[in-house]
Amino acid sequence: MESKVLLDLSVKYGLNENQISKLASVLYQLGYTSLDDAECGRAAAYICSMKLVDLPGEEIVEEMRRKGFGE
């Protein structure tokens, strides 16, 4: 795991490796190029806190864009 943000979220929310990979993929799809960027961290925390991480990736991306995240 390369990102402190993802590491912290994996511990806080009990995410497994597949969920972390999906989260990283969704964040990149949203246009975040650095997982350690503050805005990216805010988006990742929102996904986890709203329990969106278990939804299909496309649905997460759609929901996040509706909420104003990403580019």
N, CA, C and O atoms as CSV, one atom per row, in Angstrom:
chain,resi,resn,atom,element,x,y,z
A,1,MET,N,N,0.860,-1.169,0.000
A,1,MET,CA,C,0.000,0.000,0.000
A,1,MET,C,C,0.900,1.224,0.000
A,1,MET,O,O,1.823,1.321,0.808
A,2,GLU,N,N,0.638,2.144,-0.891
A,2,GLU,CA,C,1.535,3.265,-1.069
A,2,GLU,C,C,1.057,4.548,-0.407
A,2,GLU,O,O,1.857,5.466,-0.223
A,3,SER,N,N,-0.180,4.643,-0.054
A,3,SER,CA,C,-0.747,5.889,0.429
A,3,SER,C,C,-1.073,5.814,1.917
A,3,SER,O,O,-1.724,4.875,2.376
A,4,LYS,N,N,-0.613,6.814,2.659
A,4,LYS,CA,C,-0.936,6.888,4.082
A,4,LYS,C,C,-2.445,7.049,4.268
A,4,LYS,O,O,-3.026,6.491,5.198
A,5,VAL,N,N,-3.065,7.808,3.384
A,5,VAL,CA,C,-4.511,8.012,3.463
A,5,VAL,C,C,-5.239,6.674,3.365
A,5,VAL,O,O,-6.117,6.376,4.176
A,6,LEU,N,N,-4.868,5.866,2.365
A,6,LEU,CA,C,-5.530,4.575,2.199
A,6,LEU,C,C,-5.221,3.630,3.351
A,6,LEU,O,O,-6.087,2.865,3.777
A,7,LEU,N,N,-4.008,3.677,3.852
A,7,LEU,CA,C,-3.636,2.849,4.999
A,7,LEU,C,C,-4.480,3.222,6.212
A,7,LEU,O,O,-5.022,2.345,6.886
A,8,ASP,N,N,-4.593,4.503,6.490
A,8,ASP,CA,C,-5.396,4.956,7.626
A,8,ASP,C,C,-6.863,4.555,7.477
A,8,ASP,O,O,-7.489,4.106,8.437
A,9,LEU,N,N,-7.407,4.717,6.274
A,9,LEU,CA,C,-8.803,4.356,6.041
A,9,LEU,C,C,-9.019,2.855,6.129
A,9,LEU,O,O,-10.065,2.406,6.598
A,10,SER,N,N,-8.035,2.067,5.680
A,10,SER,CA,C,-8.183,0.614,5.748
A,10,SER,C,C,-8.252,0.149,7.191
A,10,SER,O,O,-8.992,-0.780,7.513
A,11,VAL,N,N,-7.486,0.792,8.059
A,11,VAL,CA,C,-7.524,0.437,9.484
A,11,VAL,C,C,-8.834,0.909,10.107
A,11,VAL,O,O,-9.501,0.152,10.813
A,12,LYS,N,N,-9.198,2.158,9.844
A,12,LYS,CA,C,-10.398,2.744,10.459
A,12,LYS,C,C,-11.674,2.007,10.056
A,12,LYS,O,O,-12.549,1.776,10.890
A,13,TYR,N,N,-11.782,1.637,8.771
A,13,TYR,CA,C,-13.014,1.024,8.267
A,13,TYR,C,C,-12.889,-0.476,8.029
A,13,TYR,O,O,-13.839,-1.100,7.557
A,14,GLY,N,N,-11.742,-1.066,8.344
A,14,GLY,CA,C,-11.554,-2.506,8.180
A,14,GLY,C,C,-11.610,-2.966,6.737
A,14,GLY,O,O,-12.190,-4.011,6.443
A,15,LEU,N,N,-11.019,-2.209,5.838
A,15,LEU,CA,C,-11.058,-2.557,4.415
A,15,LEU,C,C,-10.057,-3.662,4.097
A,15,LEU,O,O,-8.955,-3.692,4.643
A,16,ASN,N,N,-10.454,-4.564,3.211
A,16,ASN,CA,C,-9.528,-5.599,2.764
A,16,ASN,C,C,-8.780,-5.112,1.519
A,16,ASN,O,O,-9.044,-4.019,1.019
A,17,GLU,N,N,-7.860,-5.918,1.032
A,17,GLU,CA,C,-7.026,-5.509,-0.108
A,17,GLU,C,C,-7.844,-5.199,-1.352
A,17,GLU,O,O,-7.545,-4.243,-2.068
A,18,ASN,N,N,-8.877,-6.000,-1.618
A,18,ASN,CA,C,-9.711,-5.759,-2.803
A,18,ASN,C,C,-10.448,-4.432,-2.703
A,18,ASN,O,O,-10.559,-3.705,-3.689
A,19,GLN,N,N,-10.951,-4.116,-1.518
A,19,GLN,CA,C,-11.652,-2.853,-1.321
A,19,GLN,C,C,-10.698,-1.667,-1.469
A,19,GLN,O,O,-11.070,-0.638,-2.033
A,20,ILE,N,N,-9.486,-1.806,-0.970
A,20,ILE,CA,C,-8.500,-0.737,-1.085
A,20,ILE,C,C,-8.138,-0.515,-2.547
A,20,ILE,O,O,-8.022,0.626,-2.996
A,21,SER,N,N,-7.960,-1.602,-3.287
A,21,SER,CA,C,-7.651,-1.487,-4.716
A,21,SER,C,C,-8.786,-0.821,-5.470
A,21,SER,O,O,-8.554,0.027,-6.332
A,22,LYS,N,N,-10.023,-1.206,-5.144
A,22,LYS,CA,C,-11.181,-0.595,-5.800
A,22,LYS,C,C,-11.261,0.888,-5.459
A,22,LYS,O,O,-11.544,1.711,-6.330
A,23,LEU,N,N,-11.014,1.233,-4.201
A,23,LEU,CA,C,-11.041,2.626,-3.774
A,23,LEU,C,C,-10.008,3.449,-4.547
A,23,LEU,O,O,-10.310,4.543,-5.023
A,24,ALA,N,N,-8.802,2.923,-4.668
A,24,ALA,CA,C,-7.751,3.615,-5.417
A,24,ALA,C,C,-8.161,3.780,-6.880
A,24,ALA,O,O,-7.960,4.846,-7.464
A,25,SER,N,N,-8.725,2.750,-7.465
A,25,SER,CA,C,-9.160,2.803,-8.860
A,25,SER,C,C,-10.236,3.868,-9.060
A,25,SER,O,O,-10.184,4.640,-10.017
A,26,VAL,N,N,-11.202,3.903,-8.160
A,26,VAL,CA,C,-12.280,4.895,-8.249
A,26,VAL,C,C,-11.714,6.305,-8.142
A,26,VAL,O,O,-12.121,7.200,-8.883
A,27,LEU,N,N,-10.784,6.500,-7.231
A,27,LEU,CA,C,-10.185,7.826,-7.051
A,27,LEU,C,C,-9.449,8.272,-8.310
A,27,LEU,O,O,-9.528,9.438,-8.697
A,28,TYR,N,N,-8.735,7.348,-8.948
A,28,TYR,CA,C,-8.053,7.688,-10.206
A,28,TYR,C,C,-9.072,7.995,-11.305
A,28,TYR,O,O,-8.863,8.900,-12.113
A,29,GLN,N,N,-10.185,7.234,-11.334
A,29,GLN,CA,C,-11.232,7.494,-12.330
A,29,GLN,C,C,-11.859,8.865,-12.129
A,29,GLN,O,O,-12.315,9.492,-13.085
A,30,LEU,N,N,-11.882,9.325,-10.894
A,30,LEU,CA,C,-12.431,10.639,-10.590
A,30,LEU,C,C,-11.458,11.768,-10.953
A,30,LEU,O,O,-11.805,12.947,-10.879
A,31,GLY,N,N,-10.234,11.388,-11.345
A,31,GLY,CA,C,-9.269,12.378,-11.804
A,31,GLY,C,C,-8.209,12.767,-10.796
A,31,GLY,O,O,-7.396,13.651,-11.064
A,32,TYR,N,N,-8.203,12.122,-9.644
A,32,TYR,CA,C,-7.170,12.419,-8.654
A,32,TYR,C,C,-5.888,11.695,-9.060
A,32,TYR,O,O,-5.888,10.480,-9.263
A,33,THR,N,N,-4.809,12.444,-9.176
A,33,THR,CA,C,-3.552,11.848,-9.622
A,33,THR,C,C,-2.635,11.484,-8.469
A,33,THR,O,O,-1.718,10.680,-8.638
A,34,SER,N,N,-2.869,12.062,-7.301
A,34,SER,CA,C,-2.068,11.744,-6.128
A,34,SER,C,C,-2.981,11.299,-5.001
A,34,SER,O,O,-3.863,12.044,-4.574
A,35,LEU,N,N,-2.767,10.085,-4.522
A,35,LEU,CA,C,-3.608,9.570,-3.452
A,35,LEU,C,C,-3.356,10.278,-2.133
A,35,LEU,O,O,-4.160,10.153,-1.209
A,36,ASP,N,N,-2.263,11.017,-2.021
A,36,ASP,CA,C,-1.960,11.735,-0.787
A,36,ASP,C,C,-2.419,13.196,-0.821
A,36,ASP,O,O,-2.178,13.943,0.127
A,37,ASP,N,N,-3.074,13.602,-1.900
A,37,ASP,CA,C,-3.620,14.945,-2.011
A,37,ASP,C,C,-4.777,15.099,-1.015
A,37,ASP,O,O,-5.539,14.156,-0.801
A,38,ALA,N,N,-4.908,16.268,-0.416
A,38,ALA,CA,C,-5.942,16.507,0.608
A,38,ALA,C,C,-7.351,16.278,0.059
A,38,ALA,O,O,-8.181,15.666,0.730
A,39,GLU,N,N,-7.626,16.761,-1.147
A,39,GLU,CA,C,-8.955,16.594,-1.734
A,39,GLU,C,C,-9.238,15.116,-2.026
A,39,GLU,O,O,-10.363,14.649,-1.851
A,40,CYS,N,N,-8.234,14.403,-2.460
A,40,CYS,CA,C,-8.378,12.969,-2.701
A,40,CYS,C,C,-8.687,12.252,-1.388
A,40,CYS,O,O,-9.545,11.371,-1.340
A,41,GLY,N,N,-7.990,12.632,-0.339
A,41,GLY,CA,C,-8.236,12.040,0.976
A,41,GLY,C,C,-9.645,12.304,1.459
A,41,GLY,O,O,-10.270,11.443,2.078
A,42,ARG,N,N,-10.143,13.496,1.176
A,42,ARG,CA,C,-11.516,13.839,1.567
A,42,ARG,C,C,-12.520,12.978,0.806
A,42,ARG,O,O,-13.505,12.508,1.376
A,43,ALA,N,N,-12.262,12.775,-0.485
A,43,ALA,CA,C,-13.143,11.933,-1.298
A,43,ALA,C,C,-13.108,10.484,-0.817
A,43,ALA,O,O,-14.150,9.836,-0.716
A,44,ALA,N,N,-11.916,9.980,-0.523
A,44,ALA,CA,C,-11.778,8.601,-0.049
A,44,ALA,C,C,-12.490,8.413,1.277
A,44,ALA,O,O,-13.164,7.404,1.484
A,45,ALA,N,N,-12.346,9.376,2.178
A,45,ALA,CA,C,-13.013,9.292,3.477
A,45,ALA,C,C,-14.536,9.313,3.309
A,45,ALA,O,O,-15.254,8.614,4.023
A,46,TYR,N,N,-15.016,10.112,2.370
A,46,TYR,CA,C,-16.458,10.175,2.110
A,46,TYR,C,C,-16.973,8.822,1.612
A,46,TYR,O,O,-18.007,8.340,2.073
A,47,ILE,N,N,-16.252,8.219,0.678
A,47,ILE,CA,C,-16.646,6.913,0.146
A,47,ILE,C,C,-16.751,5.888,1.274
A,47,ILE,O,O,-17.717,5.128,1.347
A,48,CYS,N,N,-15.760,5.877,2.142
A,48,CYS,CA,C,-15.753,4.911,3.240
A,48,CYS,C,C,-16.835,5.206,4.266
A,48,CYS,O,O,-17.537,4.296,4.708
A,49,SER,N,N,-16.976,6.466,4.647
A,49,SER,CA,C,-17.951,6.819,5.682
A,49,SER,C,C,-19.388,6.570,5.230
A,49,SER,O,O,-20.253,6.253,6.048
A,50,MET,N,N,-19.638,6.709,3.950
A,50,MET,CA,C,-20.985,6.479,3.408
A,50,MET,C,C,-21.194,5.017,2.994
A,50,MET,O,O,-22.244,4.657,2.462
A,51,LYS,N,N,-20.184,4.186,3.244
A,51,LYS,CA,C,-20.242,2.752,2.938
A,51,LYS,C,C,-20.512,2.478,1.457
A,51,LYS,O,O,-21.259,1.567,1.102
A,52,LEU,N,N,-19.889,3.285,0.611
A,52,LEU,CA,C,-20.045,3.132,-0.832
A,52,LEU,C,C,-19.057,2.136,-1.413
A,52,LEU,O,O,-19.220,1.698,-2.552
A,53,VAL,N,N,-18.042,1.775,-0.655
A,53,VAL,CA,C,-16.936,0.987,-1.188
A,53,VAL,C,C,-17.372,-0.395,-1.698
A,53,VAL,O,O,-16.678,-0.992,-2.522
A,54,ASP,N,N,-18.498,-0.903,-1.223
A,54,ASP,CA,C,-18.953,-2.219,-1.677
A,54,ASP,C,C,-19.844,-2.158,-2.915
A,54,ASP,O,O,-20.217,-3.194,-3.465
A,55,LEU,N,N,-20.183,-0.950,-3.350
A,55,LEU,CA,C,-20.954,-0.802,-4.587
A,55,LEU,C,C,-20.039,-1.046,-5.789
A,55,LEU,O,O,-18.818,-0.967,-5.657
A,56,PRO,N,N,-20.614,-1.342,-6.956
A,56,PRO,CA,C,-19.785,-1.434,-8.165
A,56,PRO,C,C,-19.075,-0.102,-8.418
A,56,PRO,O,O,-19.624,0.964,-8.142
A,57,GLY,N,N,-17.863,-0.172,-8.939
A,57,GLY,CA,C,-17.043,1.006,-9.170
A,57,GLY,C,C,-17.740,2.098,-9.951
A,57,GLY,O,O,-17.604,3.276,-9.623
A,58,GLU,N,N,-18.493,1.722,-10.992
A,58,GLU,CA,C,-19.171,2.716,-11.821
A,58,GLU,C,C,-20.190,3.500,-11.012
A,58,GLU,O,O,-20.343,4.707,-11.197
A,59,GLU,N,N,-20.891,2.809,-10.107
A,59,GLU,CA,C,-21.886,3.479,-9.277
A,59,GLU,C,C,-21.226,4.445,-8.300
A,59,GLU,O,O,-21.751,5.525,-8.032
A,60,ILE,N,N,-20.079,4.051,-7.774
A,60,ILE,CA,C,-19.360,4.938,-6.853
A,60,ILE,C,C,-18.939,6.206,-7.594
A,60,ILE,O,O,-19.113,7.314,-7.087
A,61,VAL,N,N,-18.384,6.038,-8.796
A,61,VAL,CA,C,-17.939,7.190,-9.583
A,61,VAL,C,C,-19.121,8.109,-9.873
A,61,VAL,O,O,-18.998,9.325,-9.726
A,62,GLU,N,N,-20.258,7.561,-10.281
A,62,GLU,CA,C,-21.442,8.371,-10.567
A,62,GLU,C,C,-21.888,9.142,-9.331
A,62,GLU,O,O,-22.162,10.339,-9.405
A,63,GLU,N,N,-21.960,8.452,-8.194
A,63,GLU,CA,C,-22.400,9.086,-6.957
A,63,GLU,C,C,-21.445,10.199,-6.531
A,63,GLU,O,O,-21.877,11.266,-6.096
A,64,MET,N,N,-20.164,9.945,-6.658
A,64,MET,CA,C,-19.170,10.945,-6.268
A,64,MET,C,C,-19.243,12.175,-7.172
A,64,MET,O,O,-19.092,13.301,-6.697
A,65,ARG,N,N,-19.467,11.976,-8.438
A,65,ARG,CA,C,-19.581,13.114,-9.356
A,65,ARG,C,C,-20.852,13.914,-9.043
A,65,ARG,O,O,-20.857,15.141,-9.134
A,66,ARG,N,N,-21.918,13.215,-8.679
A,66,ARG,CA,C,-23.160,13.915,-8.285
A,66,ARG,C,C,-22.935,14.761,-7.047
A,66,ARG,O,O,-23.549,15.817,-6.896
A,67,LYS,N,N,-22.066,14.310,-6.164
A,67,LYS,CA,C,-21.763,15.028,-4.925
A,67,LYS,C,C,-20.690,16.099,-5.117
A,67,LYS,O,O,-20.331,16.792,-4.165
A,68,GLY,N,N,-20.179,16.239,-6.336
A,68,GLY,CA,C,-19.226,17.298,-6.632
A,68,GLY,C,C,-17.765,16.922,-6.475
A,68,GLY,O,O,-16.900,17.797,-6.486
A,69,PHE,N,N,-17.476,15.648,-6.330
A,69,PHE,CA,C,-16.096,15.203,-6.234
A,69,PHE,C,C,-15.549,14.906,-7.615
A,69,PHE,O,O,-16.301,14.556,-8.525
A,70,GLY,N,N,-14.257,15.041,-7.772
A,70,GLY,CA,C,-13.607,14.704,-9.038
A,70,GLY,C,C,-13.643,15.852,-10.018
A,70,GLY,O,O,-14.084,16.961,-9.715
A,71,GLU,N,N,-13.164,15.541,-11.199
A,71,GLU,CA,C,-13.044,16.570,-12.230
A,71,GLU,C,C,-14.078,16.421,-13.306
A,71,GLU,O,O,-14.108,17.214,-14.247
